[in-house]
């Protein structure tokens, strides 16, 4: 297979792995089967992802590699989209609370709440005190201390810590605080 016309079309970043895998198969390493994914450069220059499943058999003229080659570009693209989405969600604020910071943190009035992933219990928070609207968060002493000592222009991060929300669901909480202009 290495001398076959397929090898020159393997992506340069994958050629060493491709050759090593098939060299090991032909040399009899392992159980006589292999599976690998690599990039293939089509004659039109487009790059596709290929999955080979191959096994070594012996014919009258010597070893013969038999197998199936599938184009898995679409699957790879979906997996990449899923990984990107997961990274976005992991970095997305689960809950954004804008408060009119008062010296009494618990009494600070909630000005706005953005709840993109459904933290819950936020529909009636606007206009109420932080302590009343978010008792689970208000019970965290480190968070209250950071809020009380936040300086103009400063950014403060606290967490992560485990917290059970109002629905009884355990969440991981990280808080980033910063003052809004004005």
N, C-alpha and C positions, 0 to 999 in steps of 0.2 A: 504493500500500500504506500510505503514511503517513496518508492520510485515511481509510483503511479501519478497521474496528472493532478490528483487532489492536493497533494502536499504543497505545491507552489501557491495554492489559493488560500491556504490557512493564514489567518491574520498574523503579522510578525510578532505580536505580543503573546500569541498562543502556540507558535510553532515548536518551541522547545518542549512544552508540555505534551503536545500532540505526538511529536516524534518519540519522546521518552515513553509515553504510554504504549504506543504500538511496538516499540523496540522490546519493552518488557513482555508484552503479550507474545510476540514471536519467539522470544528467548525462553518462554515457558514459565515466567515468573507468575506467581499467583495461582488462581484456580482455572486459568484458561479462558476467562471472560473479562471484558472490560466495558466500562461506560464512561464517556467523557463529553463535556460540552466545550465548544470552542467557537471562535468567530471564523467565518468563511467569507472570502471576498469573491463575489459573483463576477462573471465576465463584464457586466455593466458597471462594475466598481462599487455596487451597493454591498454593505456588510450585513450578513445574517448570522444568527446564532444557530449552531448545529449541535444535535445530540447524537452521538454514535453509541450504539450497543453492539459489541462485536465479540466473537469467540474464535478460538483457534481450533481448527480441525486439521487432520492430515490426509492429504490426497496422494495420488500415485506419484506426483512430481514433487512432493514435499509439503511443508505447512501451507494451509490455506486459511485466510482470514475471511470469515463470513459475518455479515451483520446487517443492521438496519440503521439508516441515517434519517433523522427527522429535523425539519426546520422548526426550531423552538423560539424564533424571534418574538412572536406575539406573546408567548408566555413570559419570556424575559422582560419584555416591555411592561407587561402588567405587574410583574414582581417589582420592577424598578419604580413604577407609579405607586405601588403599595408602600414600598420603603420610604419614598418621598412623602407620601401622605402621613405615614406614621411619624416621621421626623417633624413635620409641620404640627401635627396634633400634640406631640410631646413638648413642643416649644410654645404652643398656643396657651394663652392665659385661659384657664378653666373658668375663672370668675374675675371680673374686673369690678371693683367697688370704688367709686369716687366719693370721698368724704370732704366736708368742710371742716378741716382739722381745727379742733378746739384744744385748749390745754387739758381738758378732761377727755381723754381718748374715747372712753365708753359713751360719752354724751355727744361726740362729733356726729353731725347730721349727715346722713347718706344722701348725696346729691344725684347719683346715677348708678345703675347696676347693669352690667352686660354679662349675660349668662349663656355663652354659646354652646356649651355641652350639657346643660341641664342640671346644674348643681342643685337647683330647687330651692323653694322657700324664699325666692327673691322678688316675687311679683308685687309685694306690698312693702318692700324695704325702703323705697325712695321717700324721703321726708322724715323717716324715723331715726332714732339714734343708732349708731353702729352697734353698741352693746345689745340693744333690743332686737335689731334686725339680724345679727349674726352672732348668737350667743356661743356657738361652738368656737368661732374664731376669737371672740372676745375673752374666752376663758384661757387663752394661751398667753401666759405671762410674758414670754419673750417677745411676742408680737406686740403686745400693748406697750412694753418698754421701748421697743424700736419706734413705734408710732409716736410715742410721747417725746422722744428725743430726736426726731427727724429734723434736720436743719434745712434751711432754704437752699435749693440747688443741689442737695445731696440725694444719693440713691442708696437705699438700704435693702439688703436681701436677707431673708431668714427662711430656714427650712432646709431640707424637707422634713416633715414630721407627719405621723399618722393622725387622722382625725375622722371621727364618725359623724357624718352629716345628719341633718334632721330626719332623713328617711331611714337611718340605720345602716347606710352604706359606708364602708371604710374607704377613705380617700387618702391620697398622698398630697400634702399641701406644701407649696413653696410660695413665699410672698416676696414681691418686689415692690417697694414703696418709693415714691418720689413725689415732691410737691408739684402741683400744676401752676403755671404762671398766672398771675393776677390774684 
